Amino acid sequence: LEEALLAAERAAALEPKSAEILDTLAEVHYRSGNAARAIEVEPQALSYSPNDQYLKDQIARFRNAQK
């Protein structure tokens, strides 16, 4: 997960408006136990693809994990 996080962060730095990359970054944060950071990143992904139901579901999943 550490390598995945570094790779996702690098990719997000290169393509900061990619919903797919930001979703991957959020997922890695979530799987690393950092749901709070995932909740910060995933809405950014949604802002670039506002009709994507998967991204909306991801936000709900991350928020439910924090409860």
Backbone torsions as a table, in degrees:
resi	resn	phi	psi	omega
1	LEU	NA	-32.4	178.3
2	GLU	-62.3	-43.6	178.3
3	GLU	-66.3	-39.5	178.8
4	ALA	-63.2	-39.8	179.2
5	LEU	-64.7	-44.7	177.9
6	LEU	-61.3	-43.8	-180.0
7	ALA	-64.9	-43.1	-179.8
8	ALA	-66.6	-38.8	177.6
9	GLU	-65.1	-41.0	177.3
10	ARG	-63.8	-44.4	179.9
11	ALA	-62.3	-41.6	179.2
12	ALA	-65.9	-32.5	177.1
13	ALA	-68.7	-34.9	179.4
14	LEU	-79.2	-33.8	-177.6
15	GLU	-130.8	69.6	-173.1
16	PRO	-68.3	-10.0	179.8
17	LYS	-109.8	19.5	178.9
18	SER	-92.9	113.2	179.4
19	ALA	-60.6	-38.9	-178.2
20	GLU	-65.1	-43.8	-179.9
21	ILE	-67.9	-42.6	179.1
22	LEU	-64.1	-36.7	176.1
23	ASP	-63.0	-42.3	177.5
24	THR	-61.9	-43.2	178.4
25	LEU	-61.0	-44.8	178.4
26	ALA	-61.9	-42.8	179.9
27	GLU	-62.1	-41.0	179.0
28	VAL	-65.3	-41.5	175.8
29	HIS	-59.5	-45.9	-179.2
30	TYR	-59.8	-48.8	-178.4
31	ARG	-68.4	-20.3	176.3
32	SER	-84.6	0.2	178.5
33	GLY	92.2	13.6	-178.6
34	ASN	-114.4	68.3	-179.7
35	ALA	-60.9	-33.1	-179.7
36	ALA	-61.3	-43.4	178.7
37	ARG	-69.3	-37.2	177.1
38	ALA	-59.9	-40.1	179.4
39	ILE	-67.1	-28.3	176.6
40	GLU	-74.8	-37.7	-173.7
41	VAL	-82.1	-41.2	-172.9
42	GLU	-59.8	-39.6	176.3
43	PRO	-62.1	-27.7	174.9
44	GLN	-64.2	-42.9	177.3
45	ALA	-60.9	-44.4	-179.6
46	LEU	-63.0	-31.5	179.8
47	SER	-65.1	-25.0	178.7
48	TYR	-93.1	-10.1	178.1
49	SER	-147.0	68.5	-168.4
50	PRO	-65.1	-16.2	-179.8
51	ASN	-99.8	7.4	-176.0
52	ASP	-80.6	107.8	-178.1
53	GLN	-64.7	-34.9	178.8
54	TYR	-57.8	-44.9	-179.7
55	LEU	-64.9	-38.7	176.4
56	LYS	-62.4	-41.9	178.5
57	ASP	-65.3	-36.0	177.9
58	GLN	-62.4	-44.6	179.1
59	ILE	-58.6	-46.0	179.1
60	ALA	-61.8	-42.0	179.1
61	ARG	-61.4	-45.6	-179.6
62	PHE	-65.2	-40.9	179.6
63	ARG	-66.0	-40.4	178.4
64	ASN	-63.4	-32.2	179.8
65	ALA	-69.2	-26.9	-179.8
66	GLN	-76.9	-21.9	-176.4
67	LYS	-74.1	NA	NA
